[in-house]
Amino acid sequence: DCEPDATACYMSGEESFCALAGSAARGEPCTDSLDCSRRHQCVLRQGSTVPVCASLCDPTDSASPLACETLCPGNYLVLERSDGSIIAGRCQVAAAN
């Protein structure tokens, strides 16, 4: 995470950067990841044309309070760089009805 608490870490391709945190929570509509609150990313869910904020999680540390297996057990993607190193995990967002 970024400091101070008003900022958040966002991803752009394989890189991350700090910016003021947005306010949209998990499952809320967004137009860009900067709309989302800390530890979230704007994604398009399956079967929808409206992007929503999805939770980011830690796929490597099962003891972390942000562990993927705690936040979204068995329902997450591992985001990797082209060299295979892990960037983060992202909880899957339920498909649109």
N, CA and C atoms as an extended XYZ file, in Angstrom:
291
Properties=species:S:1:pos:R:3:atomname:S:1:resname:S:1:resid:I:1 pbc="F F F"
N         0.824       -1.196        0.000 N   ASP     1
C         0.000        0.000        0.000 CA  ASP     1
C         0.862        1.251        0.000 C   ASP     1
N         0.254        2.336       -0.380 N   CYS     2
C         0.928        3.623       -0.440 CA  CYS     2
C         0.671        4.402        0.851 C   CYS     2
N         1.501        5.369        1.097 N   GLU     3
C         1.323        6.265        2.235 CA  GLU     3
C         1.095        7.661        1.701 C   GLU     3
N         0.299        8.511        2.287 N   PRO     4
C        -0.555        8.294        3.459 CA  PRO     4
C        -1.787        7.459        3.119 C   PRO     4
N        -2.631        7.229        4.111 N   ASP     5
C        -3.803        6.377        3.939 CA  ASP     5
C        -4.799        6.886        2.907 C   ASP     5
N        -4.721        8.148        2.534 N   ALA     6
C        -5.657        8.706        1.545 CA  ALA     6
C        -5.296        8.263        0.124 C   ALA     6
N        -4.122        7.644       -0.026 N   THR     7
C        -3.711        7.189       -1.343 CA  THR     7
C        -3.869        5.677       -1.447 C   THR     7
N        -3.816        5.202       -2.668 N   ALA     8
C        -3.941        3.770       -2.922 CA  ALA     8
C        -2.960        3.375       -4.010 C   ALA     8
N        -2.618        2.108       -4.038 N   CYS     9
C        -1.739        1.569       -5.058 CA  CYS     9
C        -2.609        1.017       -6.182 C   CYS     9
N        -2.365        1.463       -7.397 N   TYR    10
C        -3.124        1.020       -8.556 CA  TYR    10
C        -2.181        0.380       -9.563 C   TYR    10
N        -2.712       -0.480      -10.406 N   MET    11
C        -1.905       -1.142      -11.414 CA  MET    11
C        -2.171       -0.554      -12.783 C   MET    11
N        -1.100       -0.483      -13.561 N   SER    12
C        -1.188       -0.084      -14.958 CA  SER    12
C        -0.299       -1.052      -15.721 C   SER    12
N        -0.920       -2.027      -16.361 N   GLY    13
C        -0.138       -3.082      -17.002 CA  GLY    13
C         0.609       -3.867      -15.944 C   GLY    13
N         1.927       -3.924      -16.058 N   GLU    14
C         2.743       -4.667      -15.094 CA  GLU    14
C         3.314       -3.781      -13.997 C   GLU    14
N         3.017       -2.503      -14.034 N   GLU    15
C         3.557       -1.558      -13.055 CA  GLU    15
C         2.469       -1.083      -12.103 C   GLU    15
N         2.895       -0.544      -10.961 N   SER    16
C         1.948        0.018      -10.005 CA  SER    16
C         2.345        1.464       -9.708 C   SER    16
N         1.368        2.225       -9.236 N   PHE    17
C         1.616        3.621       -8.896 CA  PHE    17
C         0.663        4.026       -7.779 C   PHE    17
N         1.009        5.095       -7.064 N   CYS    18
C         0.176        5.615       -5.979 CA  CYS    18
C        -0.634        6.805       -6.478 C   CYS    18
N        -1.874        6.890       -6.018 N   ALA    19
C        -2.755        8.011       -6.364 CA  ALA    19
C        -3.800        8.145       -5.263 C   ALA    19
N        -4.500        9.277       -5.253 N   LEU    20
C        -5.579        9.448       -4.289 CA  LEU    20
C        -6.598        8.334       -4.482 C   LEU    20
N        -7.045        7.745       -3.403 N   ALA    21
C        -7.988        6.627       -3.470 CA  ALA    21
C        -9.373        7.118       -3.870 C   ALA    21
N       -10.031        6.337       -4.716 N   GLY    22
C       -11.418        6.612       -5.067 CA  GLY    22
C       -12.337        6.136       -3.953 C   GLY    22
N       -13.639        6.193       -4.190 N   SER    23
C       -14.584        5.831       -3.135 CA  SER    23
C       -15.453        4.623       -3.478 C   SER    23
N       -15.423        4.146       -4.720 N   ALA    24
C       -16.281        3.021       -5.104 CA  ALA    24
C       -15.784        1.729       -4.446 C   ALA    24
N       -16.698        1.003       -3.843 N   ALA    25
C       -16.373       -0.238       -3.138 CA  ALA    25
C       -16.563       -1.446       -4.060 C   ALA    25
N       -16.227       -2.626       -3.548 N   ARG    26
C       -16.356       -3.867       -4.310 CA  ARG    26
C       -17.761       -4.006       -4.893 C   ARG    26
N       -17.821       -4.282       -6.203 N   GLY    27
C       -19.091       -4.480       -6.882 CA  GLY    27
C       -19.767       -3.219       -7.368 C   GLY    27
N       -19.241       -2.043       -6.988 N   GLU    28
C       -19.836       -0.785       -7.436 CA  GLU    28
C       -19.288       -0.390       -8.802 C   GLU    28
N       -20.102        0.295       -9.622 N   PRO    29
C       -19.671        0.696      -10.961 CA  PRO    29
C       -18.466        1.638      -10.919 C   PRO    29
N       -17.638        1.558      -11.969 N   CYS    30
C       -16.467        2.420      -12.091 CA  CYS    30
C       -16.188        2.639      -13.579 C   CYS    30
N       -15.426        3.666      -13.872 N   THR    31
C       -14.998        3.891      -15.251 CA  THR    31
C       -13.498        3.667      -15.390 C   THR    31
N       -12.788        3.675      -14.252 N   ASP    32
C       -11.344        3.530      -14.212 CA  ASP    32
C       -10.982        3.050      -12.810 C   ASP    32
N        -9.849        2.391      -12.655 N   SER    33
C        -9.452        1.915      -11.323 CA  SER    33
C        -9.307        3.041      -10.320 C   SER    33
N        -9.018        4.262      -10.787 N   LEU    34
C        -8.897        5.393       -9.862 CA  LEU    34
C       -10.228        5.729       -9.203 C   LEU    34
N       -11.337        5.236       -9.735 N   ASP    35
C       -12.648        5.422       -9.101 CA  ASP    35
C       -12.798        4.525       -7.878 C   ASP    35
N       -12.024        3.441       -7.840 N   CYS    36
C       -12.185        2.418       -6.803 CA  CYS    36
C       -11.427        2.768       -5.524 C   CYS    36
N       -11.937        2.264       -4.417 N   SER    37
C       -11.293        2.467       -3.124 CA  SER    37
C       -10.010        1.634       -3.035 C   SER    37
N        -9.265        1.819       -1.958 N   ARG    38
C        -8.005        1.093       -1.749 CA  ARG    38
C        -8.210       -0.402       -1.902 C   ARG    38
N        -7.209       -1.040       -2.498 N   ARG    39
C        -7.174       -2.495       -2.680 CA  ARG    39
C        -8.272       -3.010       -3.619 C   ARG    39
N        -8.657       -2.191       -4.587 N   HIS    40
C        -9.647       -2.586       -5.592 CA  HIS    40
C        -9.177       -2.175       -6.981 C   HIS    40
N        -9.698       -2.833       -7.989 N   GLN    41
C        -9.366       -2.544       -9.380 CA  GLN    41
C       -10.648       -2.575      -10.201 C   GLN    41
N       -10.758       -1.698      -11.177 N   CYS    42
C       -11.930       -1.631      -12.045 CA  CYS    42
C       -11.811       -2.707      -13.129 C   CYS    42
N       -12.782       -3.605      -13.192 N   VAL    43
C       -12.766       -4.706      -14.159 CA  VAL    43
C       -14.145       -4.865      -14.794 C   VAL    43
N       -14.150       -5.455      -15.964 N   LEU    44
C       -15.395       -5.772      -16.647 CA  LEU    44
C       -15.791       -7.186      -16.261 C   LEU    44
N       -16.963       -7.346      -15.675 N   ARG    45
C       -17.378       -8.693      -15.291 CA  ARG    45
C       -18.022       -9.406      -16.468 C   ARG    45
N       -17.944      -10.712      -16.437 N   GLN    46
C       -18.456      -11.531      -17.526 CA  GLN    46
C       -19.937      -11.270      -17.759 C   GLN    46
N       -20.317      -11.076      -19.017 N   GLY    47
C       -21.714      -10.884      -19.382 CA  GLY    47
C       -22.242       -9.487      -19.155 C   GLY    47
N       -21.344       -8.523      -18.908 N   SER    48
C       -21.782       -7.155      -18.632 CA  SER    48
C       -20.963       -6.167      -19.442 C   SER    48
N       -21.518       -5.016      -19.665 N   THR    49
C       -20.784       -3.929      -20.309 CA  THR    49
C       -20.465       -2.825      -19.307 C   THR    49
N       -20.813       -3.056      -18.030 N   VAL    50
C       -20.579       -2.071      -16.976 CA  VAL    50
C       -19.452       -2.563      -16.065 C   VAL    50
N       -18.296       -1.886      -16.071 N   PRO    51
C       -17.215       -2.301      -15.183 CA  PRO    51
C       -17.556       -2.023      -13.715 C   PRO    51
N       -16.995       -2.848      -12.832 N   VAL    52
C       -17.197       -2.697      -11.386 CA  VAL    52
C       -15.858       -2.869      -10.679 C   VAL    52
N       -15.793       -2.435       -9.438 N   CYS    53
C       -14.584       -2.579       -8.633 CA  CYS    53
C       -14.496       -4.001       -8.077 C   CYS    53
N       -13.310       -4.595       -8.219 N   ALA    54
C       -13.046       -5.940       -7.703 CA  ALA    54
C       -11.923       -5.849       -6.675 C   ALA    54
N       -12.007       -6.665       -5.623 N   SER    55
C       -11.001       -6.652       -4.563 CA  SER    55
C        -9.684       -7.245       -5.033 C   SER    55
N        -8.580       -6.597       -4.658 N   LEU    56
C        -7.257       -7.168       -4.844 CA  LEU    56
C        -6.925       -7.961       -3.591 C   LEU    56
N        -6.130       -9.006       -3.747 N   CYS    57
C        -5.812       -9.863       -2.608 CA  CYS    57
C        -4.379      -10.362       -2.717 C   CYS    57
N        -3.905      -11.015       -1.667 N   ASP    58
C        -2.547      -11.543       -1.615 CA  ASP    58
C        -2.592      -13.040       -1.886 C   ASP    58
N        -2.097      -13.481       -3.064 N   PRO    59
C        -2.152      -14.895       -3.388 CA  PRO    59
C        -0.997      -15.708       -2.808 C   PRO    59
N        -0.039      -15.049       -2.147 N   THR    60
C         1.163      -15.750       -1.695 CA  THR    60
C         1.247      -15.966       -0.186 C   THR    60
N         0.513      -15.204        0.604 N   ASP    61
C         0.613      -15.291        2.065 CA  ASP    61
C        -0.740      -15.651        2.663 C   ASP    61
N        -0.928      -16.925        2.963 N   SER    62
C        -2.224      -17.380        3.480 CA  SER    62
C        -2.521      -16.844        4.875 C   SER    62
N        -1.507      -16.331        5.582 N   ALA    63
C        -1.715      -15.782        6.924 CA  ALA    63
C        -2.101      -14.300        6.887 C   ALA    63
N        -1.988      -13.680        5.726 N   SER    64
C        -2.301      -12.259        5.593 CA  SER    64
C        -3.807      -12.034        5.726 C   SER    64
N        -4.219      -10.921        6.346 N   PRO    65
C        -5.648      -10.591        6.381 CA  PRO    65
C        -6.192      -10.301        4.982 C   PRO    65
N        -5.302      -10.071        4.014 N   LEU    66
C        -5.699       -9.810        2.634 CA  LEU    66
C        -5.512      -11.049        1.747 C   LEU    66
N        -5.318      -12.201        2.367 N   ALA    67
C        -5.100      -13.436        1.608 CA  ALA    67
C        -6.287      -13.725        0.688 C   ALA    67
N        -5.984      -14.126       -0.541 N   CYS    68
C        -7.048      -14.451       -1.499 CA  CYS    68
C        -7.944      -15.561       -0.959 C   CYS    68
N        -7.362      -16.549       -0.316 N   GLU    69
C        -8.166      -17.662        0.209 CA  GLU    69
C        -9.069      -17.229        1.368 C   GLU    69
N        -8.793      -16.072        1.959 N   THR    70
C        -9.657      -15.521        3.009 CA  THR    70
C       -10.739      -14.639        2.397 C   THR    70
N       -10.336      -13.754        1.470 N   LEU    71
C       -11.279      -12.786        0.891 CA  LEU    71
C       -12.211      -13.393       -0.156 C   LEU    71
N       -11.707      -14.345       -0.922 N   CYS    72
C       -12.505      -14.926       -2.022 CA  CYS    72
C       -12.020      -16.354       -2.292 C   CYS    72
N       -12.244      -17.260       -1.349 N   PRO    73
C       -11.694      -18.612       -1.442 CA  PRO    73
C       -11.984      -19.297       -2.774 C   PRO    73
N       -10.896      -19.691       -3.457 N   GLY    74
C       -11.018      -20.426       -4.702 CA  GLY    74
C       -11.602      -19.647       -5.865 C   GLY    74
N       -11.801      -18.350       -5.689 N   ASN    75
C       -12.462      -17.546       -6.721 CA  ASN    75
C       -11.648      -16.287       -7.027 C   ASN    75
N       -10.381      -16.488       -7.412 N   TYR    76
C        -9.515      -15.349       -7.699 CA  TYR    76
C        -8.551      -15.678       -8.834 C   TYR    76
N        -8.022      -14.620       -9.427 N   LEU    77
C        -7.002      -14.730      -10.466 CA  LEU    77
C        -5.672      -14.276       -9.885 C   LEU    77
N        -4.590      -14.914      -10.301 N   VAL    78
C        -3.256      -14.462       -9.933 CA  VAL    78
C        -2.728      -13.639      -11.101 C   VAL    78
N        -2.400      -12.390      -10.834 N   LEU    79
C        -1.896      -11.476      -11.858 CA  LEU    79
C        -0.374      -11.539      -11.854 C   LEU    79
N         0.206      -11.850      -13.015 N   GLU    80
C         1.649      -12.022      -13.121 CA  GLU    80
C         2.254      -11.087      -14.159 C   GLU    80
N         3.526      -10.762      -13.963 N   ARG    81
C         4.294      -10.031      -14.954 CA  ARG    81
C         4.718      -11.011      -16.051 C   ARG    81
N         5.223      -10.486      -17.135 N   SER    82
C         5.641      -11.345      -18.245 CA  SER    82
C         6.790      -12.272      -17.854 C   SER    82
N         7.544      -11.924      -16.800 N   ASP    83
C         8.629      -12.801      -16.355 CA  ASP    83
C         8.147      -13.869      -15.370 C   ASP    83
N         6.840      -13.881      -15.091 N   GLY    84
C         6.262      -14.885      -14.204 CA  GLY    84
C         6.172      -14.471      -12.747 C   GLY    84
N         6.752      -13.329      -12.383 N   SER    85
C         6.655      -12.886      -10.991 CA  SER    85
C         5.228      -12.410      -10.701 C   SER    85
N         4.792      -12.633       -9.480 N   ILE    86
C         3.411      -12.318       -9.092 CA  ILE    86
C         3.287      -10.846       -8.718 C   ILE    86
N         2.269      -10.203       -9.276 N   ILE    87
C         1.960       -8.811       -8.960 CA  ILE    87
C         0.979       -8.764       -7.793 C   ILE    87
N        -0.126       -9.478       -7.931 N   ALA    88
C        -1.194       -9.484       -6.924 CA  ALA    88
C        -2.212      -10.545       -7.313 C   ALA    88
N        -3.210      -10.688       -6.481 N   GLY    89
C        -4.363      -11.510       -6.814 CA  GLY    89
C        -5.567      -10.599       -6.965 C   GLY    89
N        -6.567      -11.047       -7.713 N   ARG    90
C        -7.791      -10.266       -7.858 CA  ARG    90
C        -8.981      -11.195       -7.740 C   ARG    90
N        -9.875      -10.883       -6.804 N   CYS    91
C       -11.089      -11.671       -6.625 CA  CYS    91
C       -11.941      -11.560       -7.880 C   CYS    91
N       -12.526      -12.662       -8.289 N   GLN    92
C       -13.428      -12.670       -9.420 CA  GLN    92
C       -14.721      -11.971       -9.023 C   GLN    92
N       -15.304      -11.275       -9.957 N   VAL    93
C       -16.586      -10.598       -9.737 CA  VAL    93
C       -17.671      -11.476      -10.345 C   VAL    93
N       -18.768      -11.650       -9.627 N   ALA    94
C       -19.861      -12.489      -10.118 CA  ALA    94
C       -20.333      -11.998      -11.476 C   ALA    94
N       -20.685      -12.939      -12.333 N   ALA    95
C       -21.180      -12.604      -13.663 CA  ALA    95
C       -22.473      -11.820      -13.547 C   ALA    95
N       -22.715      -10.961      -14.517 N   ALA    96
C       -23.950      -10.181      -14.557 CA  ALA    96
C       -25.133      -11.093      -14.841 C   ALA    96
N       -26.268      -10.747      -14.272 N   ASN    97
C       -27.492      -11.539      -14.511 CA  ASN    97
C       -28.184      -11.103      -15.769 C   ASN    97
